[in-house]
Amino acid sequence: MSGFAWAFARDLRLAWRHPGETLMVVAFFVLVASLFPLGVGAEPQLLRRIGSGVIWVCALLAAFLSLSSLFASDYLDGTLEQMVLSPRPMIGWTSGKIAAHWAATGLPLTLLSPLLALQYGLDADTVAILALGLALGTPLLSLLGAACSALTLGARGGGVLLALLALPLFVPVLIFGAGAAEAQASGLSAAPHLSLLGAGLIVGAMALPPAACAAIRIALD
Amino acid sequence: MSAIEATGLACSRGDSRLFRDISFSLAPGEWLAVRGANGSGKTTLLRCVAGLTRLDCGEVKWNGKPVREVASDFRAAMLYAGHAPGIKDELTAAENLRDALALRGTRPDDAVIDDALKAVGLEKHRRIPARRLSAGQRRRIGMARLTLDSASCWILDEPLAALDSQGESMFAGLLATHLQRGGCALIATHHDIGATPPREVRLTP
């Protein structure tokens, strides 16, 4: 069994055994997205206009919420040391952990987004593009977040530091993700935005796990 | 030939120097006791040898070759157990043990895992989440791991902490078997472990 499979299976098992975290992320997403219509008024025109942007911001914040514990619990209970010292390359299990994080947070958010989009009265094509954008964007959020989360390991005030590091890096994902749905809604092609998100995901998948590995090594030094 | 050999190890933390000029060598069947007062750098020395913490200077050799060159061989042959035992509260003792072994590439049968847990006195606790186990019982999961892992070099940080006297003698037995099989061990401890007399490194703050 490779390091990737080991970490992926173990983290999903932990998430299953301890579903509070995933449920909290999902509940946060649904609640905040439902608060907006109450705050800005229930005018259908306005809601349709802001819907995709609001859902993207909510998904981004919800994904951010779960980042702090990605490596921190393994760091505290000593598992991270064991993983670094295992004969297998670090990159495998680091990627496995990131993939499991996405499966436990980004994936449920993506699957739920059409439901929330209906609440905002988005049309079917825009809903599809929104979900597709989230499917490409949330893995990238997990990758970016993992590198930042590894950098803040062991730092005092890690939570605030993590927000300062990660949220600015999330900005391009938000722009292209929300931009895709926006373009679709206004009758333009969403393809350029989605292509850029896809390209970002590929670059991120190659560059960010090694960055997270390097940060973990520094944290354990 | 010595299995593990360290020459001129030095490490500092910030401005304070923890230790310098530490040298030792261990042949198969020997163990090294790392002794010293609290805060003298025992843990850091072990972490340096394991490759977690960077050395200021000095070199560690594994079977005559610098560990930098044979890093994956060394990691496959070395088992490190630090202060934090690497046990997940949500998982049971058996699952924790299976995960720890799988990470190092061994996948024993359930029966083998159950036998190992029985041997360290955890047969009644193997199906409950580790959060309900005491500190000593968590240590015993670590001991079960020592029995099932094929590592030839143990690096253990205070392995007797939180263990009762029966656990201590059980550990001494494990160590003796390990040394007889030609393994070696680096152990930071304040206790006298009743195995073959160790080589010693004494750290002064």
Interface residues (C-beta under 8 A of the other chain):
Chain A: M1 G3 W6 R10 R13 L14 R17 H18 L76 D77 G78 T79 E81 Q82 M83 V84 L85 S86 P87 R88 W93 L220 D221
Chain B: A50 G51 L52 T53 R54 S72 R75 A76 M78 Y80 G82 H83 A84 P85 G86 I87 K88 D89 E90 L91 E95 D99 A100 A102 L103 R104 G105 R107
